[in-house]
Amino acid sequence: MNNLLNILPYFLVALIMAFILTPIVQSFGLHHNIIAKENKRTVHHGRITRIGGVAIYLAITWVVLLMTPITKSTISILIGGTIVFLGGLLDDIYNLKPFAKLAFIMVGALFPVLFGDVLLHSFNIFGSKINIEAISVLVSFCWIVGLANAINLIDGLDGLAGGISFIILITFCIIGSFSKHIHTTVMAAICAGAILGFLPFNFHPAKIFLGDCGALYIGYMIACLSLLGFKTSTFISLGFPIIIVFVPLEDTVLAIIRRKLKGQSVTTADRQHLHHVIMYKLGFSHEKTVLTLYLVTALFALSAIVLYFNVVLGLIMIFVLCLIVWVFIELTGMVSPWFHPLIGLCRKIFKHPRKKEDAFFEANKTNHRQ
């Protein structure tokens, strides 16, 4: 508890700075016409600034430089984060090609991994210790690139990516304070504070969007902090960051599988993301969809905290949550209308649920519409 109280000043300063900077960035974006364009996939209307990540980036960078010890890992994370942020900002302004934007993320990810020692040093899986530097570098690099893109992919509704990221970072603070990873805890608190200072302007109806510069940067920071906090990884501790960031990771993996099954590029946009399914297939309002995903993220975060103190109870919670998510994926046809192995097994054993022409869920229809 004392550790959590000690990080409060960092959290509050970042929050106040982001809260002050966000309206300034909003006005700048409107004045220079840096706004989100409306298309068939968007759910917003009107002129809304799309570079809100500038306020978060400035708040985090200033607080880290002014209030925390400058270490090799800190500098490498800040340099890499700046590269990722600039790539996203250029995309927000000029609409870069997907692979050009990816190049910025990959270069940014190299700095903490190669120069800041921000990587998984070893894997201790089922009693066998694996300590191969090349594998550690590759896994850590892919983790940063993947998570940056994962947070960007879920940034489809007002306040969604920011709120989920805030929950993730607060969980890092809680676990980091108990495990005495003070540096990670302080950095996570700064990031969480900056996001919370931004969220009042971003929640529905949003006055400003994160933009790629914000979503990619936040995802990058979450990835780096998870590596910084869980770098001495056993089989269980390696799973901590995966559990905490389950929602964006699950949505990203499903998007890749879904698009590959359709023969599409993984960069092809669609309206089959988790938030789209909840909003359009289940008929939830904008606010209820976002709050539902906050709740799901919070439950996975809670299971990670429980896992830290009680492995058995934590694993039971994770299993139950994953089972519920799996059934939801099958019912709603998030991968494909024909992908429902668990429900198919239930039909064979229990003769239920039966297929119907007018069934609500895709997995229960006799005919499917793509």
SVG drawing of the C-alpha trace seen along z (x, -y; Angstrom):
<svg xmlns="http://www.w3.org/2000/svg" viewBox="-37 -27 59 65">
<polyline fill="none" stroke="black" stroke-width="0.4" points="0.0,0.0 2.9,-2.4 4.4,-1.7 1.1,-2.6 0.8,-5.9 4.4,-6.8 3.6,-6.7 0.5,-8.9 2.4,-12.1 3.7,-10.8 0.1,-9.7 -1.4,-13.0 1.2,-15.2 0.8,-13.2 -3.0,-13.4 -3.0,-17.2 -0.6,-17.7 -2.6,-15.6 -5.8,-17.2 -4.4,-20.7 -2.7,-19.7 -5.6,-17.8 -7.8,-20.9 -4.8,-22.6 -4.1,-19.7 -7.8,-19.5 -7.8,-23.2 -4.6,-22.8 -5.9,-19.8 -9.2,-21.5 -7.3,-24.7 -5.0,-22.6 -7.7,-20.3 -6.1,-17.2 -9.4,-15.4 -10.8,-11.9 -12.4,-11.2 -15.8,-9.6 -16.2,-6.3 -18.4,-3.2 -16.5,-1.7 -16.5,-4.8 -19.1,-5.4 -18.4,-9.1 -19.9,-12.2 -18.5,-15.7 -15.0,-17.3 -13.0,-15.5 -9.3,-15.9 -7.4,-12.7 -4.0,-13.4 -5.0,-13.2 -2.0,-11.0 0.2,-14.1 -1.1,-15.2 -0.5,-11.8 3.0,-11.5 4.1,-15.0 2.7,-14.4 4.4,-11.0 7.7,-12.2 7.9,-15.3 7.0,-13.6 9.4,-10.8 12.3,-13.1 11.6,-15.6 10.5,-13.3 12.2,-9.9 15.9,-8.7 17.3,-8.5 18.5,-5.0 19.5,-3.1 16.2,-1.4 14.3,-4.6 16.2,-6.4 15.8,-3.5 12.1,-3.3 11.6,-7.0 13.6,-7.0 11.8,-4.0 8.5,-5.4 9.2,-8.7 9.9,-6.8 6.6,-4.9 4.7,-8.0 6.1,-9.9 5.2,-7.1 1.6,-7.2 1.5,-11.0 2.7,-11.0 0.0,-8.4 -2.7,-10.6 -1.6,-13.5 -0.6,-12.0 -2.1,-8.4 1.0,-6.3 0.9,-3.0 0.6,-0.1 4.1,1.2 5.6,-2.3 3.8,-2.7 4.9,0.8 8.6,-0.1 8.4,-2.9 7.0,-0.5 9.7,2.1 12.5,-0.4 11.1,-1.8 10.8,1.7 14.5,2.3 15.7,-0.4 14.5,1.0 15.3,4.5 18.8,4.0 20.0,1.0 17.9,0.9 17.9,4.5 14.1,4.5 13.5,8.1 12.8,11.5 16.1,12.9 15.2,16.5 12.3,18.9 11.8,21.5 9.1,23.7 8.2,27.0 11.5,26.9 13.7,26.5 15.5,23.2 16.0,21.8 18.5,18.9 19.2,18.2 19.7,14.5 18.5,14.6 15.2,16.2 14.7,13.6 15.4,10.7 13.0,12.1 10.2,12.8 10.6,9.4 10.7,7.6 7.6,9.4 5.8,8.7 6.3,4.9 5.4,4.8 2.3,7.0 1.0,5.2 1.4,1.8 -0.7,2.9 -3.2,4.7 -4.1,1.5 -4.4,-0.3 -6.8,2.3 -9.2,1.9 -9.3,-1.9 -12.6,-1.8 -15.0,-3.3 -14.8,-6.5 -12.8,-5.8 -12.3,-2.1 -8.5,-1.8 -7.7,-4.5 -10.0,-2.9 -8.7,0.6 -5.1,-0.6 -5.8,-2.5 -7.1,0.7 -4.0,2.7 -1.6,0.1 -3.3,-0.2 -3.0,3.6 0.7,3.3 0.9,0.8 -0.8,3.1 1.3,6.2 4.5,4.1 4.1,2.6 3.6,6.0 6.5,7.5 8.7,4.5 9.3,3.5 9.4,-0.1 10.7,-1.5 8.0,0.3 5.3,-0.8 6.3,-4.4 6.4,-4.3 3.0,-2.6 1.5,-5.1 2.7,-8.0 1.2,-6.4 -2.1,-5.6 -2.3,-9.2 -1.8,-10.7 -4.4,-8.4 -6.9,-9.3 -6.3,-13.0 -7.1,-12.5 -10.2,-10.2 -12.8,-12.9 -12.3,-14.4 -12.3,-11.0 -15.3,-9.3 -18.5,-9.2 -19.3,-11.5 -15.6,-12.2 -14.2,-15.6 -10.8,-14.2 -9.5,-10.8 -6.2,-9.1 -5.2,-8.6 -2.6,-6.1 0.0,-8.3 -1.7,-7.7 -2.9,-4.1 0.4,-2.8 2.4,-4.7 0.3,-3.5 0.5,0.1 4.3,-0.3 4.6,-1.6 2.4,1.2 4.6,3.8 7.8,2.3 6.6,2.0 5.3,5.6 8.8,6.8 10.4,4.5 8.2,5.9 8.2,9.6 11.6,10.1 12.6,12.9 10.0,15.2 8.8,18.5 6.0,20.2 3.4,18.5 5.0,15.0 5.3,15.0 1.6,15.4 0.9,12.3 1.1,9.7 -0.7,12.0 -3.6,12.4 -3.8,8.6 -3.8,7.6 -6.1,10.5 -8.8,8.4 -6.6,6.5 -4.5,9.6 -7.6,11.9 -9.1,9.3 -5.9,9.1 -5.4,12.8 -9.0,13.4 -8.7,10.6 -5.6,12.2 -7.2,15.7 -10.5,14.3 -8.8,12.4 -6.5,15.3 -9.5,17.6 -11.2,15.1 -8.0,14.9 -7.5,11.2 -4.5,9.3 -4.0,9.0 -4.1,5.2 -7.6,5.3 -10.1,3.4 -13.5,4.9 -16.4,4.6 -15.8,7.9 -13.8,6.7 -15.0,7.5 -16.4,4.1 -18.3,4.2 -19.8,7.6 -21.0,6.4 -22.4,3.2 -24.0,4.4 -24.8,8.0 -25.9,7.8 -27.4,4.3 -25.5,2.6 -25.3,-1.2 -21.9,-2.9 -21.4,-3.5 -22.6,0.0 -20.2,1.6 -17.3,-0.3 -18.3,0.4 -18.8,4.1 -15.2,4.3 -13.9,2.4 -15.6,5.0 -14.1,7.9 -10.6,6.4 -11.1,5.7 -12.0,9.4 -8.9,10.6 -6.8,8.1 -8.4,9.3 -7.6,12.9 -3.9,11.9 -3.8,10.2 -5.4,13.3 -2.9,15.5 -0.1,13.6 -1.3,14.5 -3.0,17.8 -2.0,19.8 -4.8,22.4 -7.6,19.9 -6.1,17.6 -5.9,20.4 -9.5,21.4 -10.7,17.8 -8.7,17.6 -10.1,21.0 -13.7,19.9 -13.2,16.5 -11.5,18.1 -14.3,20.6 -16.9,17.9 -15.0,15.9 -14.6,19.0 -18.3,19.7 -19.0,16.1 -16.6,16.2 -18.3,19.4 -21.8,18.1 -21.2,14.8 -19.1,16.2 -16.1,13.9 -13.7,16.3 -16.2,17.7 -19.9,18.6 -18.9,22.3 -16.3,22.3 -18.1,23.6 -16.3,26.9 -17.4,26.7 -21.1,25.9 -21.0,28.7 -19.7,31.1 -22.6,30.1 -25.0,30.8 -23.7,34.3 -23.8,35.1 -26.8,33.1 -28.7,32.4 -28.7,28.7 -28.6,25.9 -30.6,26.8 -30.0,25.0 -32.8,22.7 -33.4,20.5 -34.1,17.4 -31.6,18.1 -30.1,15.0 -26.5,16.3 -24.6,17.3 -23.5,20.6 -27.2,21.6 -28.4,20.6 -29.1,23.2 -27.9,20.7 -25.1,18.2 -24.7,14.7 -21.1,13.4"/>
</svg>
